[in-house]
């Protein structure tokens, strides 16, 4: 009888085990990648709604304002690598425009793809410009300290309908900057395509450096600080940029970040989008 009972108990346990394994859930399939409507991209929503975005831009501009006296006093200093013998030149700062001085987030959320420069131009003829937090106060502080302020943008000059102006976009940019409380003029705003300039901003920075000691650079794109960051060849570049070469540029100029070079968040557009 004992042997029979042991055999029966063993059979029962094996059967229960089989039931447990049979009822175990099948492995879940790998989740499909999440995609976002370009008009509802998280980067756009972050710029539009996140308190952290405003905190970061204010932090950058306040840090730069605090450093102004040091860079003005040190006449051997330049934020332009290679600029020498500039001790007797007046100081200047150079700022990118889009996402550095004015935010295009409302345009990015509203416009119908694909992007064209004309769509951006038309948008700002109907809508108020949005200042990047901290920039108005910084420019005021720089000018009060005797520093010239230049604005460099890659918005191109393009003919508009019957407008005789060969570059109506320049006046548009000036109007945008002035609408947020920063006065400027044509001599201090430089677009792509002017004077045979291309999208490599280095030539325009060098143009300013002929007459000024450049003590600070501001932008949201790597190209606002160094050349050769794009897949297309502009300026002095002989080979297309890669993810690795862009990362190397960041390391090569590590001493400048937060020390004369101030980069702001740019998740909406820029040279980085070619390397996703």
Backbone torsions as a table, in degrees:
resi	resn	phi	psi	omega
1	UNK	NA	-38.5	-178.5
2	UNK	-61.0	-42.9	-179.9
3	UNK	-64.2	-38.3	179.8
4	UNK	-65.2	-43.6	179.7
5	UNK	-62.0	-43.9	179.4
6	UNK	-60.5	-43.5	-179.8
7	UNK	-63.0	-40.2	-179.6
8	UNK	-66.1	-45.0	179.7
9	UNK	-61.4	-42.3	179.4
10	UNK	-61.1	-42.3	-179.9
11	UNK	-62.6	-42.0	-179.7
12	UNK	-62.1	-45.5	-179.3
13	UNK	-63.7	-40.8	179.0
14	UNK	-64.0	-38.4	179.6
15	UNK	-67.1	-42.5	177.9
16	UNK	-62.3	-42.3	178.8
17	UNK	-61.3	-40.7	178.9
18	UNK	-62.3	-37.8	179.2
19	UNK	-66.1	-40.9	-180.0
20	UNK	-60.7	-48.5	-178.6
21	UNK	-65.8	-35.9	-178.4
22	UNK	-67.5	-30.5	-176.7
23	UNK	-90.6	-4.5	179.8
24	UNK	-63.0	135.5	-177.4
25	UNK	-66.1	146.0	176.6
26	UNK	-70.6	149.7	178.4
27	UNK	-57.3	140.7	179.8
28	UNK	-73.4	141.1	176.9
29	UNK	-66.5	154.1	178.6
30	UNK	-61.0	136.4	-179.0
31	UNK	-65.5	144.4	175.5
32	UNK	-71.8	145.7	180.0
33	UNK	-62.1	142.0	179.8
34	UNK	-82.7	131.6	176.6
35	UNK	-118.4	150.7	-178.2
36	UNK	-120.6	144.0	169.6
37	UNK	-59.5	131.3	-179.5
38	UNK	-53.2	-31.4	-179.5
39	UNK	-78.6	-9.5	177.2
40	UNK	-122.1	27.7	179.1
41	UNK	-59.7	141.4	-177.0
42	UNK	-61.9	-31.4	177.4
43	UNK	-62.8	-41.1	178.3
44	UNK	-65.7	-44.7	-178.7
45	UNK	-65.0	-34.4	178.4
46	UNK	-64.7	-46.8	178.9
47	UNK	-62.5	-39.4	-177.1
48	UNK	-70.8	-40.1	-167.5
49	UNK	-116.5	-21.5	-171.3
50	UNK	-76.5	128.7	173.9
51	UNK	-63.5	-28.8	-178.8
52	UNK	-63.4	-33.8	179.5
53	UNK	-61.1	-48.8	179.3
54	UNK	-62.2	-39.4	180.0
55	UNK	-62.3	-39.7	-178.8
56	UNK	-66.6	-45.3	-178.1
57	UNK	-68.3	-38.6	176.1
58	UNK	-62.5	-41.1	179.2
59	UNK	-60.1	-44.8	-179.0
60	UNK	-62.9	-47.4	-176.8
61	UNK	-70.9	-35.1	177.9
62	UNK	-69.9	-37.1	176.2
63	UNK	-62.9	-41.8	179.1
64	UNK	-65.5	-42.0	179.3
65	UNK	-62.1	-38.9	179.0
66	UNK	-66.3	-27.5	-178.5
67	UNK	-87.6	-10.6	-177.1
68	UNK	-52.3	-50.9	-177.2
69	UNK	-57.7	-38.5	-179.1
70	UNK	-65.4	-45.1	-177.7
71	UNK	-73.3	-29.9	176.4
72	UNK	-69.1	-42.4	-176.5
73	UNK	-71.2	-34.7	-178.6
74	UNK	-85.3	91.8	-175.1
75	UNK	-71.9	-6.1	175.0
76	UNK	-87.2	-7.9	-175.6
77	UNK	-85.9	139.9	168.9
78	UNK	-145.6	140.6	175.3
79	UNK	-85.7	1.7	177.4
80	UNK	-102.2	105.0	178.2
81	UNK	-54.5	128.8	179.6
82	UNK	96.3	-13.3	177.6
83	UNK	-75.7	119.0	-179.8
84	UNK	-128.8	168.5	178.3
85	UNK	53.7	40.3	-179.3
86	UNK	-109.2	12.8	-174.6
87	UNK	-57.1	-31.9	-175.8
88	UNK	-97.7	4.5	179.1
89	UNK	-88.1	147.9	177.1
90	UNK	-69.2	150.7	-177.3
91	UNK	-78.4	151.0	176.8
92	UNK	-146.3	156.5	170.7
93	UNK	-121.9	151.1	-179.8
94	UNK	-123.5	126.9	179.4
95	UNK	-119.7	136.1	164.6
96	UNK	-64.7	167.8	-178.2
97	UNK	-104.1	-64.6	-174.6
98	UNK	-71.5	125.6	-177.4
99	UNK	70.7	6.4	176.1
100	UNK	-120.4	-42.8	176.0
101	UNK	-106.7	-48.1	175.8
102	UNK	-119.7	144.9	177.4
103	UNK	-95.0	132.5	178.3
104	UNK	-97.9	19.3	-171.5
105	UNK	-61.4	-39.7	-179.7
106	UNK	-65.5	-38.9	175.5
107	UNK	-63.2	-45.7	-178.1
108	UNK	-61.1	-35.2	180.0
109	UNK	-76.7	-25.4	-170.6
110	UNK	-102.5	-30.5	-168.8
111	UNK	-75.6	154.4	179.7
112	UNK	-89.2	124.1	179.0
113	UNK	-63.5	150.3	2.5
114	UNK	-82.4	164.4	179.5
115	UNK	-72.2	141.8	166.7
116	UNK	-139.3	153.0	178.4
117	UNK	-63.6	-32.4	179.7
118	UNK	-63.8	-38.7	178.8
119	UNK	-62.5	-40.4	178.4
120	UNK	-66.3	-43.4	179.2
121	UNK	-60.4	-47.1	-179.1
122	UNK	-65.4	-36.6	-178.4
123	UNK	-59.9	-45.3	-175.9
124	UNK	-80.1	-5.9	169.9
125	UNK	-78.3	-16.1	-177.5
126	UNK	-115.8	-17.6	-174.7
127	UNK	-125.5	148.7	178.8
128	UNK	-72.4	145.2	176.1
129	UNK	-74.6	151.3	179.5
130	UNK	-109.4	119.9	178.6
131	UNK	-73.2	142.7	170.1
132	UNK	-73.9	129.8	-173.4
133	UNK	-57.6	126.6	176.6
134	UNK	103.4	-20.7	-172.8
135	UNK	-71.1	-39.4	-178.0
136	UNK	-61.7	-44.3	-179.3
137	UNK	-67.1	-38.5	179.7
138	UNK	-64.9	-47.1	-179.0
139	UNK	-60.1	-40.5	177.7
140	UNK	-61.3	-42.3	179.7
141	UNK	-66.1	-41.1	-179.9
142	UNK	-64.1	-46.3	-179.7
143	UNK	-65.8	-38.0	177.3
144	UNK	-61.2	-31.4	179.4
145	UNK	-85.9	3.5	177.2
146	UNK	86.7	22.7	-177.7
147	UNK	-101.1	130.9	176.0
148	UNK	-75.4	145.9	-176.9
149	UNK	-121.1	121.9	179.5
150	UNK	-115.6	147.7	179.6
151	UNK	-121.2	128.0	-178.5
152	UNK	-121.9	126.6	-179.6
153	UNK	-135.2	149.8	176.5
154	UNK	-93.3	13.5	168.8
155	UNK	-65.0	131.6	-175.7
156	UNK	-90.6	163.3	170.7
157	UNK	-82.3	126.2	178.2
158	UNK	-141.4	140.0	177.7
159	UNK	-66.7	141.3	-179.9
160	UNK	-120.9	109.2	174.4
161	UNK	46.6	-123.4	-177.4
162	UNK	-95.9	10.1	-179.7
163	UNK	-68.5	122.2	-178.7
164	UNK	-72.9	-13.8	-179.4
165	UNK	-66.1	123.1	179.5
166	UNK	-69.3	-14.5	179.5
167	UNK	-145.3	69.2	179.6
168	UNK	-64.1	-21.4	179.2
169	UNK	-63.4	-28.9	-179.0
170	UNK	-65.2	-46.4	176.9
171	UNK	-63.5	-35.7	177.7
172	UNK	-61.4	-43.3	178.7
173	UNK	-65.1	-43.6	178.7
174	UNK	-59.6	-44.5	179.3
175	UNK	-61.5	-41.0	178.7
176	UNK	-61.8	-47.0	-178.4
177	UNK	-63.8	-42.2	-178.7
178	UNK	-69.6	-30.2	-178.3
179	UNK	-67.5	-21.5	178.4
180	UNK	-94.1	2.1	174.0
181	UNK	105.5	18.4	178.4
182	UNK	-120.6	114.6	178.2
183	UNK	-77.6	144.8	177.0
184	UNK	-159.5	-178.0	-179.7
185	UNK	-150.3	177.2	-174.9
186	UNK	-62.0	-30.5	-178.3
187	UNK	-70.4	-19.3	-176.2
188	UNK	-110.9	9.5	177.6
189	UNK	-125.4	123.8	-175.5
190	UNK	-125.6	121.4	-179.8
191	UNK	-99.2	163.9	169.4
192	UNK	-66.4	151.5	177.3
193	UNK	81.6	-10.2	174.3
194	UNK	-78.9	143.1	174.1
195	UNK	51.9	33.6	-179.2
196	UNK	64.7	19.4	174.1
197	UNK	-73.6	151.1	175.0
198	UNK	-116.9	-165.5	-174.3
199	UNK	-76.6	-5.7	172.4
200	UNK	-82.1	107.5	-172.6
201	UNK	-69.7	-7.7	-178.1
202	UNK	-56.5	-37.5	-178.5
203	UNK	-67.0	-35.2	177.8
204	UNK	-74.8	-35.0	174.7
205	UNK	-65.3	-40.6	177.8
206	UNK	-65.0	-33.0	177.3
207	UNK	-61.9	-44.8	177.2
208	UNK	-64.7	-38.3	-176.7
209	UNK	-68.7	-12.3	175.9
210	UNK	-67.7	-31.3	-173.7
211	UNK	-118.6	-7.8	-176.7
212	UNK	-139.0	151.4	169.7
213	UNK	-86.1	112.8	-175.3
214	UNK	-80.7	111.9	-173.8
215	UNK	-99.6	-15.5	179.3
216	UNK	-151.9	147.4	172.4
217	UNK	-125.3	141.3	178.7
218	UNK	-131.3	139.9	176.7
219	UNK	-175.3	174.3	176.7
220	UNK	-114.4	1.5	-175.9
221	UNK	-129.1	145.3	179.2
222	UNK	-56.2	-32.0	179.4
223	UNK	-68.3	-11.3	175.3
224	UNK	-77.5	-4.8	-176.9
225	UNK	-125.7	-38.7	-177.2
226	UNK	-136.6	155.2	176.6
227	UNK	-86.7	176.3	173.4
228	UNK	63.7	52.1	-179.5
229	UNK	-116.5	5.2	-174.3
230	UNK	-117.0	164.5	174.7
231	UNK	-75.0	-28.0	176.4
232	UNK	-85.8	149.5	-175.9
233	UNK	-91.3	119.3	175.8
234	UNK	-131.9	157.7	175.1
235	UNK	58.2	-132.8	-175.4
236	UNK	-83.3	5.8	-170.6
237	UNK	-77.8	138.9	179.7
238	UNK	-116.4	-14.7	177.8
239	UNK	-135.3	148.1	179.2
240	UNK	-63.8	148.7	175.2
241	UNK	-72.6	156.8	175.2
242	UNK	-132.2	171.4	174.8
243	UNK	-57.8	-41.8	-178.3
244	UNK	-65.9	-42.6	-178.3
245	UNK	-68.4	-35.2	177.2
246	UNK	-66.2	-42.4	178.1
247	UNK	-63.6	-37.0	179.1
248	UNK	-65.3	-37.4	178.2
249	UNK	-62.8	-40.3	178.1
250	UNK	-60.1	-42.5	179.9
251	UNK	-71.9	-39.3	-177.2
252	UNK	-61.0	-34.7	-177.8
253	UNK	-109.9	32.5	-174.6
254	UNK	-58.0	-32.7	-176.6
255	UNK	-68.9	-15.5	-177.0
256	UNK	-89.2	-26.7	-174.5
257	UNK	-64.5	121.7	-175.8
258	UNK	77.1	3.0	-178.4
259	UNK	-135.2	67.2	-176.0
260	UNK	102.9	-26.9	174.8
261	UNK	-112.8	127.9	-177.0
262	UNK	-129.5	110.5	-176.7
263	UNK	-104.3	136.8	-178.4
264	UNK	-110.0	160.9	-179.0
265	UNK	-63.5	136.4	178.3
266	UNK	-138.3	64.5	-175.8
267	UNK	-81.1	-2.9	-170.1
268	UNK	-93.5	-32.7	-178.9
269	UNK	-165.1	174.3	178.0
270	UNK	134.0	179.3	-176.4
271	UNK	-63.4	-25.8	-178.5
272	UNK	-63.0	-23.1	-174.3
273	UNK	-69.3	-13.7	176.4
274	UNK	-80.7	-5.2	-172.2
275	UNK	-121.5	21.8	-179.4
276	UNK	-70.5	NA	NA
